[in-house]
Amino acid sequence: MQTKTYSISGMDCGSCAASIEMLLQNQPGVKSAKVSFENKEAVVTFDDAAFRFPEVEKTIKQMGYAIAEK
Ligand SMILES: [Cu+2]
């Protein structure tokens, strides 16, 4: 299990943050996810064996946002 902070771009309100947070929480291997609109970042705790960052990145891009490793 590990926790990483990612930067998120493209959010323009708190509900953007809430929808990204929900999406992250539903990804394979994710134990918890917290997205902050103010800080433009996401803190994600996940199981390395199951978490697939490239997939997550693709899904978030399809929603109109971008996520990047810090
Ligand atoms: Cu929004």
N, CA, C, O and the ligand as a Tripos MOL2 file, in Angstrom:
@<TRIPOS>MOLECULE
protein
  281   279    71     0     0
PROTEIN
NO_CHARGES

@<TRIPOS>ATOM
      1 N           0.8490   -1.1930    0.0000 N.3       1 MET1
      2 CA          0.0000    0.0000    0.0000 C.3       1 MET1
      3 C           0.8820    1.2410    0.0000 C.2       1 MET1
      4 O           1.8540    1.3190    0.7520 O.2       1 MET1
      5 N           0.5490    2.1940   -0.8310 N.am      2 GLN2
      6 CA          1.2880    3.4510   -0.7660 C.3       2 GLN2
      7 C           0.3830    4.6390   -1.0560 C.2       2 GLN2
      8 O          -0.6870    4.4990   -1.6470 O.2       2 GLN2
      9 N           0.8370    5.8120   -0.6260 N.am      3 THR3
     10 CA          0.0610    7.0330   -0.8040 C.3       3 THR3
     11 C           0.8540    7.9930   -1.6620 C.2       3 THR3
     12 O           2.0300    8.2480   -1.4040 O.2       3 THR3
     13 N           0.2000    8.5280   -2.6900 N.am      4 LYS4
     14 CA          0.8710    9.4710   -3.5770 C.3       4 LYS4
     15 C          -0.0040   10.7030   -3.7720 C.2       4 LYS4
     16 O          -1.2310   10.6410   -3.7020 O.2       4 LYS4
     17 N           0.6690   11.8200   -4.0200 N.am      5 THR5
     18 CA         -0.0500   13.0550   -4.3180 C.3       5 THR5
     19 C           0.1130   13.3580   -5.7990 C.2       5 THR5
     20 O           1.2220   13.3220   -6.3320 O.2       5 THR5
     21 N          -0.9920   13.6530   -6.4520 N.am      6 TYR6
     22 CA         -0.9840   13.9530   -7.8800 C.3       6 TYR6
     23 C          -1.5150   15.3630   -8.0940 C.2       6 TYR6
     24 O          -2.3510   15.8380   -7.3250 O.2       6 TYR6
     25 N          -1.0340   16.0280   -9.1280 N.am      7 SER7
     26 CA         -1.6300   17.3210   -9.4440 C.3       7 SER7
     27 C          -2.7210   17.1000  -10.4920 C.2       7 SER7
     28 O          -2.5940   16.2690  -11.3910 O.2       7 SER7
     29 N          -3.7880   17.8680  -10.3430 N.am      8 ILE8
     30 CA         -4.9420   17.7530  -11.2320 C.3       8 ILE8
     31 C          -5.1610   19.1030  -11.9020 C.2       8 ILE8
     32 O          -5.1660   20.1360  -11.2320 O.2       8 ILE8
     33 N          -5.3400   19.1030  -13.2040 N.am      9 SER9
     34 CA         -5.6640   20.3630  -13.8510 C.3       9 SER9
     35 C          -6.9870   20.2520  -14.5870 C.2       9 SER9
     36 O          -7.4260   19.1580  -14.9430 O.2       9 SER9
     37 N          -7.6140   21.3970  -14.8090 N.am     10 GLY10
     38 CA         -8.8700   21.4500  -15.5370 C.3      10 GLY10
     39 C         -10.1130   21.5590  -14.6640 C.2      10 GLY10
     40 O         -11.2220   21.6780  -15.1860 O.2      10 GLY10
     41 N          -9.9480   21.5200  -13.3420 N.am     11 MET11
     42 CA        -11.1130   21.6290  -12.4560 C.3      11 MET11
     43 C         -11.5060   23.1010  -12.3280 C.2      11 MET11
     44 O         -10.6500   23.9720  -12.1710 O.2      11 MET11
     45 N         -12.8390   23.3720  -12.3990 N.am     12 ASP12
     46 CA        -13.2150   24.7590  -12.1670 C.3      12 ASP12
     47 C         -14.2040   24.9520  -11.0270 C.2      12 ASP12
     48 O         -14.6650   26.0720  -10.8020 O.2      12 ASP12
     49 N         -14.5380   23.9020  -10.3120 N.am     13 CYS13
     50 CA        -15.3600   24.0690   -9.1160 C.3      13 CYS13
     51 C         -15.2500   22.8250   -8.2510 C.2      13 CYS13
     52 O         -14.6230   21.8320   -8.6200 O.2      13 CYS13
     53 N         -15.8850   22.9140   -7.0870 N.am     14 GLY14
     54 CA        -15.8240   21.8080   -6.1380 C.3      14 GLY14
     55 C         -16.4830   20.5360   -6.6480 C.2      14 GLY14
     56 O         -16.1130   19.4390   -6.2290 O.2      14 GLY14
     57 N         -17.4540   20.6650   -7.5450 N.am     15 SER15
     58 CA        -18.0950   19.4360   -8.0060 C.3      15 SER15
     59 C         -17.2100   18.6810   -8.9930 C.2      15 SER15
     60 O         -17.3300   17.4630   -9.1240 O.2      15 SER15
     61 N         -16.3150   19.3980   -9.6930 N.am     16 CYS16
     62 CA        -15.3100   18.7200  -10.5220 C.3      16 CYS16
     63 C         -14.4570   17.8350   -9.6030 C.2      16 CYS16
     64 O         -14.1990   16.6690   -9.9010 O.2      16 CYS16
     65 N         -14.0300   18.4170   -8.4890 N.am     17 ALA17
     66 CA        -13.2010   17.6840   -7.5370 C.3      17 ALA17
     67 C         -13.9480   16.4650   -7.0110 C.2      17 ALA17
     68 O         -13.3730   15.3840   -6.8790 O.2      17 ALA17
     69 N         -15.2290   16.6450   -6.7120 N.am     18 ALA18
     70 CA        -16.0360   15.5390   -6.1830 C.3      18 ALA18
     71 C         -16.1840   14.4160   -7.2050 C.2      18 ALA18
     72 O         -16.1440   13.2410   -6.8400 O.2      18 ALA18
     73 N         -16.3540   14.7680   -8.4900 N.am     19 SER19
     74 CA        -16.5220   13.6910   -9.4690 C.3      19 SER19
     75 C         -15.2130   12.9630   -9.7300 C.2      19 SER19
     76 O         -15.2160   11.7530   -9.9560 O.2      19 SER19
     77 N         -14.1020   13.6730   -9.7030 N.am     20 ILE20
     78 CA        -12.7960   13.0120   -9.8710 C.3      20 ILE20
     79 C         -12.5310   12.1080   -8.6630 C.2      20 ILE20
     80 O         -12.0190   10.9960   -8.7950 O.2      20 ILE20
     81 N         -12.8910   12.6160   -7.4940 N.am     21 GLU21
     82 CA        -12.6860   11.8310   -6.2730 C.3      21 GLU21
     83 C         -13.4600   10.5110   -6.3360 C.2      21 GLU21
     84 O         -12.9370    9.4550   -5.9810 O.2      21 GLU21
     85 N         -14.7110   10.5890   -6.7920 N.am     22 MET22
     86 CA        -15.5350    9.3900   -6.8910 C.3      22 MET22
     87 C         -14.9460    8.4110   -7.9000 C.2      22 MET22
     88 O         -14.9090    7.2040   -7.6620 O.2      22 MET22
     89 N         -14.4840    8.9470   -9.0310 N.am     23 LEU23
     90 CA        -13.8830    8.1060  -10.0500 C.3      23 LEU23
     91 C         -12.6360    7.3900   -9.5030 C.2      23 LEU23
     92 O         -12.4490    6.1900   -9.7090 O.2      23 LEU23
     93 N         -11.7990    8.1530   -8.8090 N.am     24 LEU24
     94 CA        -10.5670    7.5680   -8.2560 C.3      24 LEU24
     95 C         -10.8900    6.4630   -7.2520 C.2      24 LEU24
     96 O         -10.2530    5.4110   -7.2320 O.2      24 LEU24
     97 N         -11.8990    6.7320   -6.4190 N.am     25 GLN25
     98 CA        -12.2640    5.7460   -5.3930 C.3      25 GLN25
     99 C         -12.7470    4.4430   -5.9970 C.2      25 GLN25
    100 O         -12.6840    3.3960   -5.3530 O.2      25 GLN25
    101 N         -13.2310    4.5000   -7.2390 N.am     26 ASN26
    102 CA        -13.7450    3.3000   -7.8880 C.3      26 ASN26
    103 C         -12.7270    2.5780   -8.7620 C.2      26 ASN26
    104 O         -13.0590    1.5870   -9.4120 O.2      26 ASN26
    105 N         -11.4870    3.0690   -8.7810 N.am     27 GLN27
    106 CA        -10.4680    2.4070   -9.5860 C.3      27 GLN27
    107 C          -9.9080    1.1800   -8.8660 C.2      27 GLN27
    108 O          -9.8220    1.1580   -7.6380 O.2      27 GLN27
    109 N          -9.5240    0.1510   -9.6460 N.am     28 PRO28
    110 CA         -8.9530   -1.0460   -9.0330 C.3      28 PRO28
    111 C          -7.7390   -0.7050   -8.1610 C.2      28 PRO28
    112 O          -6.8620    0.0580   -8.5640 O.2      28 PRO28
    113 N          -7.7120   -1.2760   -6.9850 N.am     29 GLY29
    114 CA         -6.5680   -1.1060   -6.0990 C.3      29 GLY29
    115 C          -6.6090    0.1220   -5.2110 C.2      29 GLY29
    116 O          -5.8010    0.2460   -4.2910 O.2      29 GLY29
    117 N          -7.5440    1.0400   -5.4730 N.am     30 VAL30
    118 CA         -7.5800    2.2660   -4.6660 C.3      30 VAL30
    119 C          -8.2860    2.0250   -3.3400 C.2      30 VAL30
    120 O          -9.4170    1.5420   -3.2870 O.2      30 VAL30
    121 N          -7.5820    2.3770   -2.2780 N.am     31 LYS31
    122 CA         -8.1500    2.2190   -0.9450 C.3      31 LYS31
    123 C          -8.8610    3.4960   -0.5400 C.2      31 LYS31
    124 O          -9.9670    3.4510   -0.0020 O.2      31 LYS31
    125 N          -8.2290    4.6350   -0.7960 N.am     32 SER32
    126 CA         -8.8930    5.9050   -0.5290 C.3      32 SER32
    127 C          -8.3650    6.9800   -1.4550 C.2      32 SER32
    128 O          -7.2300    6.9120   -1.9260 O.2      32 SER32
    129 N          -9.2050    7.9770   -1.7110 N.am     33 ALA33
    130 CA         -8.8030    9.0830   -2.5740 C.3      33 ALA33
    131 C          -9.4600   10.3520   -2.0700 C.2      33 ALA33
    132 O         -10.6380   10.3630   -1.7140 O.2      33 ALA33
    133 N          -8.6770   11.4200   -2.0460 N.am     34 LYS34
    134 CA         -9.1910   12.7080   -1.5940 C.3      34 LYS34
    135 C          -8.7180   13.7440   -2.6060 C.2      34 LYS34
    136 O          -7.5210   13.8710   -2.8640 O.2      34 LYS34
    137 N          -9.6680   14.4830   -3.1780 N.am     35 VAL35
    138 CA         -9.3030   15.5060   -4.1630 C.3      35 VAL35
    139 C          -9.5980   16.8800   -3.5880 C.2      35 VAL35
    140 O         -10.6880   17.1260   -3.0720 O.2      35 VAL35
    141 N          -8.6280   17.7670   -3.6780 N.am     36 SER36
    142 CA         -8.8160   19.1350   -3.2100 C.3      36 SER36
    143 C          -8.8660   20.0900   -4.3910 C.2      36 SER36
    144 O          -7.9150   20.1940   -5.1660 O.2      36 SER36
    145 N         -10.0020   20.7920   -4.5180 N.am     37 PHE37
    146 CA        -10.1320   21.7800   -5.5850 C.3      37 PHE37
    147 C          -9.1820   22.9480   -5.3160 C.2      37 PHE37
    148 O          -8.5290   23.4420   -6.2350 O.2      37 PHE37
    149 N          -9.1060   23.3870   -4.0700 N.am     38 GLU38
    150 CA         -8.2590   24.5230   -3.6970 C.3      38 GLU38
    151 C          -6.7950   24.2710   -4.0330 C.2      38 GLU38
    152 O          -6.1140   25.1400   -4.5780 O.2      38 GLU38
    153 N          -6.3160   23.0690   -3.7020 N.am     39 ASN39
    154 CA         -4.8950   22.7660   -3.9140 C.3      39 ASN39
    155 C          -4.6200   22.1700   -5.2920 C.2      39 ASN39
    156 O          -3.4630   21.9660   -5.6600 O.2      39 ASN39
    157 N          -5.6760   21.8890   -6.0550 N.am     40 LYS40
    158 CA         -5.5380   21.2700   -7.3770 C.3      40 LYS40
    159 C          -4.7390   19.9730   -7.2980 C.2      40 LYS40
    160 O          -3.8650   19.6960   -8.1210 O.2      40 LYS40
    161 N          -5.0760   19.1900   -6.2720 N.am     41 GLU41
    162 CA         -4.3670   17.9240   -6.1590 C.3      41 GLU41
    163 C          -5.2270   16.8020   -5.6090 C.2      41 GLU41
    164 O          -6.2970   17.0200   -5.0400 O.2      41 GLU41
    165 N          -4.7160   15.5870   -5.8010 N.am     42 ALA42
    166 CA         -5.3950   14.3990   -5.3180 C.3      42 ALA42
    167 C          -4.4050   13.6000   -4.4880 C.2      42 ALA42
    168 O          -3.2470   13.4360   -4.8740 O.2      42 ALA42
    169 N          -4.8670   13.1060   -3.3480 N.am     43 VAL43
    170 CA         -4.0530   12.2390   -2.5250 C.3      43 VAL43
    171 C          -4.7010   10.8550   -2.5810 C.2      43 VAL43
    172 O          -5.8440   10.6700   -2.1630 O.2      43 VAL43
    173 N          -3.9560    9.9010   -3.0990 N.am     44 VAL44
    174 CA         -4.5170    8.5770   -3.3430 C.3      44 VAL44
    175 C          -3.7030    7.5130   -2.6110 C.2      44 VAL44
    176 O          -2.4770    7.4680   -2.7090 O.2      44 VAL44
    177 N          -4.4120    6.6640   -1.8800 N.am     45 THR45
    178 CA         -3.7760    5.5200   -1.2290 C.3      45 THR45
    179 C          -4.2060    4.2800   -1.9890 C.2      45 THR45
    180 O          -5.3980    4.0190   -2.1560 O.2      45 THR45
    181 N          -3.2200    3.5190   -2.4490 N.am     46 PHE46
    182 CA         -3.5400    2.3730   -3.3060 C.3      46 PHE46
    183 C          -2.5920    1.2090   -3.0900 C.2      46 PHE46
    184 O          -1.5140    1.3360   -2.5100 O.2      46 PHE46
    185 N          -3.0480    0.0690   -3.5870 N.am     47 ASP47
    186 CA         -2.2680   -1.1650   -3.5690 C.3      47 ASP47
    187 C          -1.5320   -1.2330   -4.9110 C.2      47 ASP47
    188 O          -2.1590   -1.3370   -5.9650 O.2      47 ASP47
    189 N          -0.2190   -1.1740   -4.8610 N.am     48 ASP48
    190 CA          0.5990   -1.1320   -6.0860 C.3      48 ASP48
    191 C           0.3110   -2.2730   -7.0470 C.2      48 ASP48
    192 O           0.4200   -2.1110   -8.2630 O.2      48 ASP48
    193 N          -0.0540   -3.4190   -6.5050 N.am     49 ALA49
    194 CA         -0.2630   -4.5970   -7.3390 C.3      49 ALA49
    195 C          -1.4860   -4.4610   -8.2370 C.2      49 ALA49
    196 O          -1.5540   -5.0990   -9.2870 O.2      49 ALA49
    197 N          -2.4490   -3.6380   -7.8380 N.am     50 ALA50
    198 CA         -3.6930   -3.5380   -8.6030 C.3      50 ALA50
    199 C          -3.9090   -2.1850   -9.2770 C.2      50 ALA50
    200 O          -4.6690   -2.0870  -10.2400 O.2      50 ALA50
    201 N          -3.2540   -1.1570   -8.7820 N.am     51 PHE51
    202 CA         -3.4630    0.1890   -9.3080 C.3      51 PHE51
    203 C          -2.7530    0.3730  -10.6420 C.2      51 PHE51
    204 O          -1.5740    0.0470  -10.7770 O.2      51 PHE51
    205 N          -3.4830    0.9000  -11.6290 N.am     52 ARG52
    206 CA         -2.8990    1.1170  -12.9610 C.3      52 ARG52
    207 C          -2.9900    2.5950  -13.3040 C.2      52 ARG52
    208 O          -4.0090    3.0630  -13.8130 O.2      52 ARG52
    209 N          -1.9250    3.3190  -13.0240 N.am     53 PHE53
    210 CA         -1.9650    4.7570  -13.2620 C.3      53 PHE53
    211 C          -2.2940    5.1440  -14.7100 C.2      53 PHE53
    212 O          -3.0880    6.0620  -14.9160 O.2      53 PHE53
    213 N          -1.7140    4.4790  -15.7230 N.am     54 PRO54
    214 CA         -2.0220    4.8680  -17.1030 C.3      54 PRO54
    215 C          -3.5140    4.7810  -17.4310 C.2      54 PRO54
    216 O          -4.0370    5.5970  -18.1900 O.2      54 PRO54
    217 N          -4.1930    3.7910  -16.8580 N.am     55 GLU55
    218 CA         -5.6360    3.6490  -17.0720 C.3      55 GLU55
    219 C          -6.3970    4.8000  -16.4300 C.2      55 GLU55
    220 O          -7.3290    5.3580  -17.0100 O.2      55 GLU55
    221 N          -5.9750    5.1360  -15.2210 N.am     56 VAL56
    222 CA         -6.6100    6.2180  -14.4750 C.3      56 VAL56
    223 C          -6.4170    7.5410  -15.2220 C.2      56 VAL56
    224 O          -7.3350    8.3510  -15.3470 O.2      56 VAL56
    225 N          -5.2120    7.7230  -15.7030 N.am     57 GLU57
    226 CA         -4.8590    8.9390  -16.4330 C.3      57 GLU57
    227 C          -5.7600    9.0870  -17.6750 C.2      57 GLU57
    228 O          -6.2570   10.1720  -17.9750 O.2      57 GLU57
    229 N          -5.9490    7.9760  -18.3770 N.am     58 LYS58
    230 CA         -6.7650    7.9670  -19.5930 C.3      58 LYS58
    231 C          -8.2280    8.3120  -19.2750 C.2      58 LYS58
    232 O          -8.8540    9.1210  -19.9600 O.2      58 LYS58
    233 N          -8.7490    7.6870  -18.2310 N.am     59 THR59
    234 CA        -10.1460    7.9200  -17.8450 C.3      59 THR59
    235 C         -10.3720    9.3710  -17.4380 C.2      59 THR59
    236 O         -11.3820    9.9760  -17.7970 O.2      59 THR59
    237 N          -9.4280    9.9210  -16.6900 N.am     60 ILE60
    238 CA         -9.5580   11.3080  -16.2490 C.3      60 ILE60
    239 C          -9.4500   12.2680  -17.4280 C.2      60 ILE60
    240 O         -10.1230   13.2990  -17.4650 O.2      60 ILE60
    241 N          -8.6150   11.9280  -18.3730 N.am     61 LYS61
    242 CA         -8.4760   12.7480  -19.5790 C.3      61 LYS61
    243 C          -9.7880   12.7610  -20.3680 C.2      61 LYS61
    244 O         -10.1830   13.7910  -20.9150 O.2      61 LYS61
    245 N         -10.4550   11.6080  -20.4190 N.am     62 GLN62
    246 CA        -11.7420   11.5120  -21.1170 C.3      62 GLN62
    247 C         -12.8040   12.3900  -20.4620 C.2      62 GLN62
    248 O         -13.7360   12.8450  -21.1250 O.2      62 GLN62
    249 N         -12.6610   12.6260  -19.1670 N.am     63 MET63
    250 CA        -13.6050   13.4890  -18.4380 C.3      63 MET63
    251 C         -13.2690   14.9720  -18.6330 C.2      63 MET63
    252 O         -14.0320   15.8430  -18.2150 O.2      63 MET63
    253 N         -12.1380   15.2540  -19.2610 N.am     64 GLY64
    254 CA        -11.7670   16.6480  -19.5220 C.3      64 GLY64
    255 C         -10.7850   17.2420  -18.5390 C.2      64 GLY64
    256 O         -10.5910   18.4570  -18.5030 O.2      64 GLY64
    257 N         -10.1590   16.3840  -17.7340 N.am     65 TYR65
    258 CA         -9.1770   16.8580  -16.7570 C.3      65 TYR65
    259 C          -7.8380   16.1810  -17.0440 C.2      65 TYR65
    260 O          -7.7350   15.3070  -17.9050 O.2      65 TYR65
    261 N          -6.8300   16.6030  -16.3110 N.am     66 ALA66
    262 CA         -5.5380   15.9450  -16.4420 C.3      66 ALA66
    263 C          -4.9730   15.6680  -15.0530 C.2      66 ALA66
    264 O          -5.0820   16.4890  -14.1420 O.2      66 ALA66
    265 N          -4.3690   14.4940  -14.9160 N.am     67 ILE67
    266 CA         -3.7350   14.1240  -13.6460 C.3      67 ILE67
    267 C          -2.2770   13.8310  -13.9370 C.2      67 ILE67
    268 O          -1.9560   13.2060  -14.9480 O.2      67 ILE67
    269 N          -1.3940   14.2770  -13.0590 N.am     68 ALA68
    270 CA          0.0280   14.0340  -13.2710 C.3      68 ALA68
    271 C           0.7020   13.7010  -11.9490 C.2      68 ALA68
    272 O           0.3260   14.2180  -10.8970 O.2      68 ALA68
    273 N           1.7040   12.8270  -12.0170 N.am     69 GLU69
    274 CA          2.4690   12.5110  -10.8220 C.3      69 GLU69
    275 C           3.2950   13.7190  -10.4430 C.2      69 GLU69
    276 O           3.8290   14.4140  -11.3070 O.2      69 GLU69
    277 N           3.3990   13.9700   -9.1510 N.am     70 LYS70
    278 CA          4.1530   15.1410   -8.7000 C.3      70 LYS70
    279 C           5.6180   14.7910   -8.5650 C.2      70 LYS70
    280 O           6.4250   15.6440   -8.1950 O.2      70 LYS70
    281 CU        -16.7600   21.8990  -11.7480 Cu       71 CU71
@<TRIPOS>BOND
     1     1     2 1
     2     2     3 1
     3     3     4 2
     4     3     5 am
     5     5     6 1
     6     6     7 1
     7     7     8 2
     8     7     9 am
     9     9    10 1
    10    10    11 1
    11    11    12 2
    12    11    13 am
    13    13    14 1
    14    14    15 1
    15    15    16 2
    16    15    17 am
    17    17    18 1
    18    18    19 1
    19    19    20 2
    20    19    21 am
    21    21    22 1
    22    22    23 1
    23    23    24 2
    24    23    25 am
    25    25    26 1
    26    26    27 1
    27    27    28 2
    28    27    29 am
    29    29    30 1
    30    30    31 1
    31    31    32 2
    32    31    33 am
    33    33    34 1
    34    34    35 1
    35    35    36 2
    36    35    37 am
    37    37    38 1
    38    38    39 1
    39    39    40 2
    40    39    41 am
    41    41    42 1
    42    42    43 1
    43    43    44 2
    44    43    45 am
    45    45    46 1
    46    46    47 1
    47    47    48 2
    48    47    49 am
    49    49    50 1
    50    50    51 1
    51    51    52 2
    52    51    53 am
    53    53    54 1
    54    54    55 1
    55    55    56 2
    56    55    57 am
    57    57    58 1
    58    58    59 1
    59    59    60 2
    60    59    61 am
    61    61    62 1
    62    62    63 1
    63    63    64 2
    64    63    65 am
    65    65    66 1
    66    66    67 1
    67    67    68 2
    68    67    69 am
    69    69    70 1
    70    70    71 1
    71    71    72 2
    72    71    73 am
    73    73    74 1
    74    74    75 1
    75    75    76 2
    76    75    77 am
    77    77    78 1
    78    78    79 1
    79    79    80 2
    80    79    81 am
    81    81    82 1
    82    82    83 1
    83    83    84 2
    84    83    85 am
    85    85    86 1
    86    86    87 1
    87    87    88 2
    88    87    89 am
    89    89    90 1
    90    90    91 1
    91    91    92 2
    92    91    93 am
    93    93    94 1
    94    94    95 1
    95    95    96 2
    96    95    97 am
    97    97    98 1
    98    98    99 1
    99    99   100 2
   100    99   101 am
   101   101   102 1
   102   102   103 1
   103   103   104 2
   104   103   105 am
   105   105   106 1
   106   106   107 1
   107   107   108 2
   108   107   109 am
   109   109   110 1
   110   110   111 1
   111   111   112 2
   112   111   113 am
   113   113   114 1
   114   114   115 1
   115   115   116 2
   116   115   117 am
   117   117   118 1
   118   118   119 1
   119   119   120 2
   120   119   121 am
   121   121   122 1
   122   122   123 1
   123   123   124 2
   124   123   125 am
   125   125   126 1
   126   126   127 1
   127   127   128 2
   128   127   129 am
   129   129   130 1
   130   130   131 1
   131   131   132 2
   132   131   133 am
   133   133   134 1
   134   134   135 1
   135   135   136 2
   136   135   137 am
   137   137   138 1
   138   138   139 1
   139   139   140 2
   140   139   141 am
   141   141   142 1
   142   142   143 1
   143   143   144 2
   144   143   145 am
   145   145   146 1
   146   146   147 1
   147   147   148 2
   148   147   149 am
   149   149   150 1
   150   150   151 1
   151   151   152 2
   152   151   153 am
   153   153   154 1
   154   154   155 1
   155   155   156 2
   156   155   157 am
   157   157   158 1
   158   158   159 1
   159   159   160 2
   160   159   161 am
   161   161   162 1
   162   162   163 1
   163   163   164 2
   164   163   165 am
   165   165   166 1
   166   166   167 1
   167   167   168 2
   168   167   169 am
   169   169   170 1
   170   170   171 1
   171   171   172 2
   172   171   173 am
   173   173   174 1
   174   174   175 1
   175   175   176 2
   176   175   177 am
   177   177   178 1
   178   178   179 1
   179   179   180 2
   180   179   181 am
   181   181   182 1
   182   182   183 1
   183   183   184 2
   184   183   185 am
   185   185   186 1
   186   186   187 1
   187   187   188 2
   188   187   189 am
   189   189   190 1
   190   190   191 1
   191   191   192 2
   192   191   193 am
   193   193   194 1
   194   194   195 1
   195   195   196 2
   196   195   197 am
   197   197   198 1
   198   198   199 1
   199   199   200 2
   200   199   201 am
   201   201   202 1
   202   202   203 1
   203   203   204 2
   204   203   205 am
   205   205   206 1
   206   206   207 1
   207   207   208 2
   208   207   209 am
   209   209   210 1
   210   210   211 1
   211   211   212 2
   212   211   213 am
   213   213   214 1
   214   214   215 1
   215   215   216 2
   216   215   217 am
   217   217   218 1
   218   218   219 1
   219   219   220 2
   220   219   221 am
   221   221   222 1
   222   222   223 1
   223   223   224 2
   224   223   225 am
   225   225   226 1
   226   226   227 1
   227   227   228 2
   228   227   229 am
   229   229   230 1
   230   230   231 1
   231   231   232 2
   232   231   233 am
   233   233   234 1
   234   234   235 1
   235   235   236 2
   236   235   237 am
   237   237   238 1
   238   238   239 1
   239   239   240 2
   240   239   241 am
   241   241   242 1
   242   242   243 1
   243   243   244 2
   244   243   245 am
   245   245   246 1
   246   246   247 1
   247   247   248 2
   248   247   249 am
   249   249   250 1
   250   250   251 1
   251   251   252 2
   252   251   253 am
   253   253   254 1
   254   254   255 1
   255   255   256 2
   256   255   257 am
   257   257   258 1
   258   258   259 1
   259   259   260 2
   260   259   261 am
   261   261   262 1
   262   262   263 1
   263   263   264 2
   264   263   265 am
   265   265   266 1
   266   266   267 1
   267   267   268 2
   268   267   269 am
   269   269   270 1
   270   270   271 1
   271   271   272 2
   272   271   273 am
   273   273   274 1
   274   274   275 1
   275   275   276 2
   276   275   277 am
   277   277   278 1
   278   278   279 1
   279   279   280 2
@<TRIPOS>SUBSTRUCTURE
     1 MET1         2 RESIDUE 1 A MET
     2 GLN2         6 RESIDUE 1 A GLN
     3 THR3        10 RESIDUE 1 A THR
     4 LYS4        14 RESIDUE 1 A LYS
     5 THR5        18 RESIDUE 1 A THR
     6 TYR6        22 RESIDUE 1 A TYR
     7 SER7        26 RESIDUE 1 A SER
     8 ILE8        30 RESIDUE 1 A ILE
     9 SER9        34 RESIDUE 1 A SER
    10 GLY10       38 RESIDUE 1 A GLY
    11 MET11       42 RESIDUE 1 A MET
    12 ASP12       46 RESIDUE 1 A ASP
    13 CYS13       50 RESIDUE 1 A CYS
    14 GLY14       54 RESIDUE 1 A GLY
    15 SER15       58 RESIDUE 1 A SER
    16 CYS16       62 RESIDUE 1 A CYS
    17 ALA17       66 RESIDUE 1 A ALA
    18 ALA18       70 RESIDUE 1 A ALA
    19 SER19       74 RESIDUE 1 A SER
    20 ILE20       78 RESIDUE 1 A ILE
    21 GLU21       82 RESIDUE 1 A GLU
    22 MET22       86 RESIDUE 1 A MET
    23 LEU23       90 RESIDUE 1 A LEU
    24 LEU24       94 RESIDUE 1 A LEU
    25 GLN25       98 RESIDUE 1 A GLN
    26 ASN26      102 RESIDUE 1 A ASN
    27 GLN27      106 RESIDUE 1 A GLN
    28 PRO28      110 RESIDUE 1 A PRO
    29 GLY29      114 RESIDUE 1 A GLY
    30 VAL30      118 RESIDUE 1 A VAL
    31 LYS31      122 RESIDUE 1 A LYS
    32 SER32      126 RESIDUE 1 A SER
    33 ALA33      130 RESIDUE 1 A ALA
    34 LYS34      134 RESIDUE 1 A LYS
    35 VAL35      138 RESIDUE 1 A VAL
    36 SER36      142 RESIDUE 1 A SER
    37 PHE37      146 RESIDUE 1 A PHE
    38 GLU38      150 RESIDUE 1 A GLU
    39 ASN39      154 RESIDUE 1 A ASN
    40 LYS40      158 RESIDUE 1 A LYS
    41 GLU41      162 RESIDUE 1 A GLU
    42 ALA42      166 RESIDUE 1 A ALA
    43 VAL43      170 RESIDUE 1 A VAL
    44 VAL44      174 RESIDUE 1 A VAL
    45 THR45      178 RESIDUE 1 A THR
    46 PHE46      182 RESIDUE 1 A PHE
    47 ASP47      186 RESIDUE 1 A ASP
    48 ASP48      190 RESIDUE 1 A ASP
    49 ALA49      194 RESIDUE 1 A ALA
    50 ALA50      198 RESIDUE 1 A ALA
    51 PHE51      202 RESIDUE 1 A PHE
    52 ARG52      206 RESIDUE 1 A ARG
    53 PHE53      210 RESIDUE 1 A PHE
    54 PRO54      214 RESIDUE 1 A PRO
    55 GLU55      218 RESIDUE 1 A GLU
    56 VAL56      222 RESIDUE 1 A VAL
    57 GLU57      226 RESIDUE 1 A GLU
    58 LYS58      230 RESIDUE 1 A LYS
    59 THR59      234 RESIDUE 1 A THR
    60 ILE60      238 RESIDUE 1 A ILE
    61 LYS61      242 RESIDUE 1 A LYS
    62 GLN62      246 RESIDUE 1 A GLN
    63 MET63      250 RESIDUE 1 A MET
    64 GLY64      254 RESIDUE 1 A GLY
    65 TYR65      258 RESIDUE 1 A TYR
    66 ALA66      262 RESIDUE 1 A ALA
    67 ILE67      266 RESIDUE 1 A ILE
    68 ALA68      270 RESIDUE 1 A ALA
    69 GLU69      274 RESIDUE 1 A GLU
    70 LYS70      278 RESIDUE 1 A LYS
    71 CU71       281 GROUP 0 **** ****
